[in-house]
Amino acid sequence: MLRHAIHRMILAVPVMFGVILIGFLLMQVVPTDPATVRAGPTATPDVIAAIRADLGLDEPLYVQFGLYMWRLVQGDLGVSIINNVSVAQELGATIGPTLELMAASLVWSIPLGILLGTLAGYWRGSVVDRVIMAISVAGVSVPVFFLGLVLIWFVGFQWQWLPFTGRGGPIWTMDGIRSLILPALTLGGVFVGPVARMTRTAVLDVLSADHVRTARAKGLTERLVVLRHALRNALVPVVTLIGLQIGFLLGGAVVTETVFSWPGVGRLAVGAILSSDFPMAQGTIIVLSLGFIVINLVVDVLYAALDPRIRTA
């Protein structure tokens, strides 16, 4: 088990390096000059040239990348060229709200997806099954931004039940909870469908297994058969899917935070790209990519713990 975990961690290193390299190169092909952005529109060519030299932009590309990697090794993500604030400081202030949003979206969507999938699998072919599958397909098909705009229009604007702009405060306050509800519903809404469909498939496979038929032959109630003998064994592939989907939620968080003006890493990334703040954009790319890699690494290790056959793969 430990050997498998170490092996996966080693494989994650070149993946992270590739992400850093691609992110660095993408920032180079942007037509905007960082020195011009920092100097301002009225700066003279001499001032812009001095800023380029100070930022190291007059060096060859491979030298710039080497200096950038050396700073990353030292924990230096650079300084924003817009507000002259440390990138690490800005990221530290936005990671918390992003984690709050993801946790709030998962705390209701995972139980609901498992419940709907279990009901659909148990009553296969019934009206309940068809309705749940229709809801699941709709949840997978509807874009995140569309669901968010619908909730904003009806719940926030028309009915004025909940706030829909910004973060009202820490999650342990009532204002913070009220401002978190709509973004959490939007982000978690795209999570229910895949979990429900996978749970349904897994439950259908387990319900036809020998140990389930034996449990029924012993006279156990259907509730105990489904919960104790069927659902417990069906959760292995569901847990794997949940872990993988959590990684993809990072992409959905970028859209959700932008729609609701949520002060998280995703909104910071969009703002940095739109304002040509290259150090900030590169820092957000690294954080989001690192989060995705860590989540997938944890899922891979957990899956190996649940299924010993994976350890020898």
N, C-alpha and C positions, 0 to 999 in steps of 0.2 A: 504493500500500500504506500509506504513512504517512498519507495523507489519510483512508483508510478507518479506520485505528486512531484518529485524532484524532476523527473523527465519532462512533465508538462510545463513546469516552471522554466526549464531551460529552453523549451521550444517557444515560450512566450517572449523571450528576449529578442530574437531576430524579428519577430512580428512587431514588437514595439519600436524597434529601430527602423523598420520599414515605414511605419506610420509617421515617425518623426521626420524621416527623409522626404516622404511624399508631401507632408504638410509644409516643410521648408521650401520644397521646389514649387509648390502651388503658390506660395506667397511671392515667389520670384517672377512668375509669369503675369502677375497682376500689373496692369499698366500704370497704376499710381506709384509715385516715388515716395517712400517713407520720409526722406529728407524734406521734400516739398511740403508734405503734410505737417511735419513738425515746425518747419520754418514759417508757414502761413502763406497766403496768396500774395502778399505784398513784399515778400523777401527778395533780396537781390541775389543774382547768381553766385556771388562770392559767399554770401551767408549760407546758401544751400550747399555749396561745395564744402564749406567748413563742417556743416552738419553731417554730410555724407562721410567725410573723413572721420568724424567723431564716432559715428555709428559703425564704421568699418565697411561701409557699402562700396567703397572704392577698391576693395580687395577682390581678388578672383573668387569665383563662386565656391570652390572647394575650401578656400581659406575661411570664408564666411561660415560655411557649414562646420568646419573644424572648431572655430571659435565658439559657435553656438552650442555644439556638443560639449565642449569643455565647460561652458557655463552651466549647462544642464547637469553635468556630473557634480558640480559644486552646489547644486540646488538653486541656481540663479535663473529664473525664467525671464529676466529682462525687466524693462520699465516701459510703461505705456507711453507712446509718442503723442497721445492726445492730452492726457491730464498729468503726465509725469509721475504716476503712482506705480509702485511695484506691482507687477503682474501677479505675483504670489499673494500679495495682500488682497487684491481684488478677487482672486479666485477663492481665497479663504473665506471671504464674506458672502460668496454666492453658493458654495458647495452645500452649506446647511439648508437653505431653502429648497435646493434641488432634491436633496435626500428626503426632506419633509414631504415634498410633492410625490415622489416615487413611493414612499412608505404609505402615504394616505391613499394612493391609487391601488396599491396591492392589497391593503387590509380588507377591502370590500370586494374587489374583483375576483380574487382567488377563491374564497369560499363560495361566492355566487356561481362562478364558472364550474366548480366541482359539483355543486348541488344541481345545477341545471343539467350537466352531463350525466350525472347519476340517474336523475329522473328520466332523461331521454333514453338512456340505455336500458333501464328497467322496463319502461313502457315502450319498447321498440315498435315502430309502425303505427302507434296511436296518434291521436290528435295532439297530445302533449309533446310527443317526440317531434312531430312536424313543426309545431309552433316554436319549440326551443331551437331546432336546427335553423329555422328561418331567422330567428333573432340572432343566432350565432353568425350566420352568413352575412346578415346586415351589419353586425358589429365589426366583422372583418373587412367588409367592403367600404364602409363609410370612412372618409378621411378624418383625421384628428381635428384639423382646423374647421371642418364643416360642423362636426359635433359641438365643438367649442363655441362657434358662432351661433348655433341654434340655442344652446343653453344661455348664452349671453343675451340674445334677443328676447327670449321668453322669460326665463327665470330672473335674469338680472335687470333687463330694461322694461319689459312690459309689466311683469308682475312685481318687480322690485323686492323680491324675497331675499336675495343674497347679493353681496358686492361682487363685482367682476373685474376690478382693476387693482392690481398691486397686491401687496402682502399687508394684511391689517396688523400684524404683530407676531410675536412668538406663538408657537403652536399650543402652548399651555394657556393661552388667553382666549376668551370668547371671540374677540375680533379676529384673532389669528385663525381660529377654527372656521369661522364663517367665511372668511376670504379664501380658505383652502378648499372648500367643498366643491365649487364649480370646476376649478382646475383638476382636482382629483377625480371627479366624475368623468371629465373629458379624457384624461389620460388612461384611467382604468377601463373606460368603455371599450377601447380597442383590445383589451386583454381578456375580457370575458369570453368572447367567441372562440379563440383558439383553445383555451383551457376546457371549455364545455365540449367541444368536438373531440378533443383527445380523450377526455374522461369518458365520454360516451363509447368511443371505440374500445378503450381498455376495459370498461365494465362489461361490454358485450362479450369480449373474449373470456373474461374471468367467469362470467355467469354460466358458461357452458363447460367449465372445468370439473374434474372429478370431485375435488374437495368440496365444491359448492353443492353438488348433488348429494354428497354424503352428509353435509350439514342439514340439508332439507330432509333427508331420510331419517335423521335423528329426531326430527320433530321441532327443530328450532323455528322461531318466528321469522317471517320474511325480513323484518327490520334487522334482526341480528345477522341473518344470512348476508344481507346486502352490505351492512356497515362493517361487520367484523370479518367476514370471509371473502367478500367480493371486492369492496371498495379498498380495503387495506392493501390487497395485492395489486389492484389496478392503479395505485398511485405511483408506482415506480416510473413508468413512462411519463406520467403527468408531471412529476417533480422535475424530470429532465426538461420537458417543454417549458415549464415555468421558469426555470433558470435561464434558458436560452431567450425566452421572451422578455425577461427582465433586462437583458442586455439591449434588446431592440427598443425597450422603453426609453432609453437614453435619447434615441432619435426623436421619439414622440415628445419627449420632454422639451426639446428645443422648440418645436412648433407650439406646444401648449404654453410654455413660458412667454413666447412672443405674443400669442393671442391675448393672454390675460395679463400681460405686463408683469409677470412674476419675476422677481429679482434673483434668478438662478443662473447657473452656468450657461444654459442654452441661450437665454436672452442676452447674456454678456457676449457670447460668441457671435450672435447675429449682429449686435451693435458694433462689435470690433471689426467685423468684415465690412459692414456698410460704411464705417468711418475710416477704413484703411489703416486701422491700428494693428499692424502686423505682429508685434510682440504679444499683444493681448490675444489675437486670433490664434497664433501658434500655441499659446499657453492653454487656451480652452480646448483646442484640438487634442493636445496631449492628455489633458485631464479626462475628457470624454472617452478617448480611445483606451486609456489606462483602465477606466472604470469598466468598459466593455470587456477588455481582456481579463481583468480580475474576476468578473462575474462568470465568464465562460470557464476560467480555470477552476473556480470553486465548484461549478456544476460538473465539470469533468471528473474531479476528484470524488465528489459525492456519488456520481453515477458508478464509479469504480467500486465505491464502498457498498453500493446496493447490488451491483452485479459483478461478482468476482471474475467472470469471464473477460471483462474488459481489461483487467490488470495484465493479462498475458498478451493483449493485442499490441 
